[in-house]
Amino acid sequence: MSADVGTLDGSVAVVTGAAGGLGGAIVDALLRAGATPVLLDVAGDALEDAARAIEREQGQRPGTIPCDVTDPAAIEDAAAWVERRHGRCDVLVNNAAILERSPLEEHPVDLWDRVLAVNVRGYFLCTQAFGRLMIAAGSGSIVNVASLAGESPSFGNGAYCASKAGVLALTRQTAVEWGPRGIRANAVSPSFMRTPMMAGASPEFEQQRTHNVPLGRIAETSEVAGAVVFLAGPGASYLNGVNVPVDGALAQARAAGWDGPAR
Ligand SMILES: NC(=O)c1ccc[n+]([C@@H]2O[C@H](COP(=O)([O-])OP(=O)(O)OC[C@H]3O[C@@H](n4cnc5c(N)ncnc54)[C@H](O)[C@@H]3O)[C@@H](O)[C@H]2O)c1
């Protein structure tokens, strides 16, 4: 058997949070790999802007689904729409997420619930609805965007860290339950990227993060998107249930007690 590592030619790929910073880069990378992306996001206007930009570049407008990943009925409708329009779903990238910061002792319960609802329940609902199309086809690939925060605590980000740990558990669970149905599920764990989600990060935080990473720089969204497309595609055909840190070895540096070159 020979696999073409680079191509997703003809694959239908649903991307949640497609109007966001990383989501946009994932859609670009999927297009370059030959896939037909379907863009899903709760931010309807930004979604339309993204689709128009693709239409200008590619001459063809991608499918867009403005919907909230926490709404089970809307996600069922979204999967039904993809089935009607494309007849199948080969790839699902669960990427839509939110970040709310608060110390644990003051954490508003409604915000905790909201973060878990979008970041874990939303991933589950999309996995279930689009996964049913994959089960019917006997094949598919799911890539869950997790975070380094899923394995290491970070001050003031309790709900987000708990949600990303949940994403890693969901990834392993999906891999084991659906591997026998021909479906793979894997995760990527980025560290810091400059996206709207991190708009509130101070220049000092970014400098610190740059200093702490053995590669000496933060990731471009395109570099994380490249890992997502690789995991989605045939080059990763025997990868199932893994979490790929796309962090320039930040986690390994932390484990080694290295926090950057001497200043
Ligand atoms: N930016 C970083 O430093 C960083 C680091 C690690 C992991 N991540 C992860 O990368 C992924 C993408 O984040 P980003 O940095 O591009 O953020 P972003 O805010 O730019 O994009 C998130 C997108 O998700 C959409 N979204 C939010 N709630 C939704 C909902 N209920 N239903 C549908 N869509 C919804 C938003 O409208 C937005 O377009 C997330 O899973 C995030 O946790 C980001």
The ligand as an SDF file (V2000), in Angstrom:
LIG
                    3D

 44 48  0  0  0  0  0  0  0  0999 V2000
   -4.5620   31.0920   19.9910 N   0  0  0  0  0  0  0  0  0  0  0  0
   -3.8610   30.3230   20.7930 C   0  0  0  0  0  0  0  0  0  0  0  0
   -2.8370   30.7380   21.3600 O   0  0  0  0  0  0  0  0  0  0  0  0
   -4.2980   28.8960   21.0250 C   0  0  0  0  0  0  0  0  0  0  0  0
   -3.4520   28.0520   21.7600 C   0  0  0  0  0  0  0  0  0  0  0  0
   -3.8230   26.7250   21.9570 C   0  0  0  0  0  0  0  0  0  0  0  0
   -5.0040   26.2500   21.4380 C   0  0  0  0  0  0  0  0  0  0  0  0
   -5.8170   27.0950   20.7360 N   0  0  0  0  0  0  0  0  0  0  0  0
   -7.0520   26.5360   20.2000 C   0  0  0  0  0  0  0  0  0  0  0  0
   -7.1330   26.8100   18.8110 O   0  0  0  0  0  0  0  0  0  0  0  0
   -8.5220   26.8030   18.4170 C   0  0  0  0  0  0  0  0  0  0  0  0
   -8.8160   28.0230   17.5810 C   0  0  0  0  0  0  0  0  0  0  0  0
   -8.6550   29.1790   18.3970 O   0  0  0  0  0  0  0  0  0  0  0  0
   -8.1880   30.5970   17.8050 P   0  0  0  0  0  0  0  0  0  0  0  0
   -6.9750   30.9700   18.5360 O   0  0  0  0  0  0  0  0  0  0  0  0
   -8.1970   30.5610   16.3320 O   0  0  0  0  0  0  0  0  0  0  0  0
   -9.3740   31.5150   18.3630 O   0  0  0  0  0  0  0  0  0  0  0  0
  -10.3950   32.4680   17.6070 P   0  0  0  0  0  0  0  0  0  0  0  0
  -11.1470   33.1390   18.6840 O   0  0  0  0  0  0  0  0  0  0  0  0
   -9.7100   33.2590   16.5760 O   0  0  0  0  0  0  0  0  0  0  0  0
  -11.3550   31.4200   16.8400 O   0  0  0  0  0  0  0  0  0  0  0  0
  -12.3590   30.6900   17.4900 C   0  0  0  0  0  0  0  0  0  0  0  0
  -13.5440   30.6250   16.5470 C   0  0  0  0  0  0  0  0  0  0  0  0
  -14.5450   29.8030   17.1600 O   0  0  0  0  0  0  0  0  0  0  0  0
  -15.8060   30.4110   16.9410 C   0  0  0  0  0  0  0  0  0  0  0  0
  -16.7440   29.9830   17.9910 N   0  0  0  0  0  0  0  0  0  0  0  0
  -16.7100   30.3100   19.3060 C   0  0  0  0  0  0  0  0  0  0  0  0
  -17.7610   29.8010   19.9290 N   0  0  0  0  0  0  0  0  0  0  0  0
  -18.4770   29.1100   19.0000 C   0  0  0  0  0  0  0  0  0  0  0  0
  -19.6820   28.3690   19.0410 C   0  0  0  0  0  0  0  0  0  0  0  0
  -20.3790   28.2480   20.1800 N   0  0  0  0  0  0  0  0  0  0  0  0
  -20.1350   27.7890   17.9040 N   0  0  0  0  0  0  0  0  0  0  0  0
  -19.4420   27.9190   16.7230 C   0  0  0  0  0  0  0  0  0  0  0  0
  -18.2970   28.6450   16.6280 N   0  0  0  0  0  0  0  0  0  0  0  0
  -17.8320   29.2240   17.7510 C   0  0  0  0  0  0  0  0  0  0  0  0
  -15.5230   31.9020   17.0190 C   0  0  0  0  0  0  0  0  0  0  0  0
  -16.5750   32.6650   16.4030 O   0  0  0  0  0  0  0  0  0  0  0  0
  -14.1960   32.0020   16.3080 C   0  0  0  0  0  0  0  0  0  0  0  0
  -14.3620   32.2490   14.9240 O   0  0  0  0  0  0  0  0  0  0  0  0
   -9.3240   26.7040   19.7180 C   0  0  0  0  0  0  0  0  0  0  0  0
   -9.7100   25.3660   19.9310 O   0  0  0  0  0  0  0  0  0  0  0  0
   -8.3210   27.1360   20.7670 C   0  0  0  0  0  0  0  0  0  0  0  0
   -8.6390   26.6300   22.0380 O   0  0  0  0  0  0  0  0  0  0  0  0
   -5.5030   28.4010   20.5170 C   0  0  0  0  0  0  0  0  0  0  0  0
  1  2  1  0
  2  3  2  0
  2  4  1  0
  4  5  1  0
  4 44  2  0
  5  6  2  0
  6  7  1  0
  7  8  2  0
  8  9  1  0
  8 44  1  0
  9 10  1  0
  9 42  1  0
 10 11  1  0
 11 12  1  0
 11 40  1  0
 12 13  1  0
 13 14  1  0
 14 15  2  0
 14 16  1  0
 14 17  1  0
 17 18  1  0
 18 19  2  0
 18 20  1  0
 18 21  1  0
 21 22  1  0
 22 23  1  0
 23 24  1  0
 23 38  1  0
 24 25  1  0
 25 26  1  0
 25 36  1  0
 26 27  1  0
 26 35  1  0
 27 28  2  0
 28 29  1  0
 29 30  1  0
 29 35  2  0
 30 31  1  0
 30 32  2  0
 32 33  1  0
 33 34  2  0
 34 35  1  0
 36 37  1  0
 36 38  1  0
 38 39  1  0
 40 41  1  0
 40 42  1  0
 42 43  1  0
M  CHG  2   8   1  16  -1
M  END
$$$$
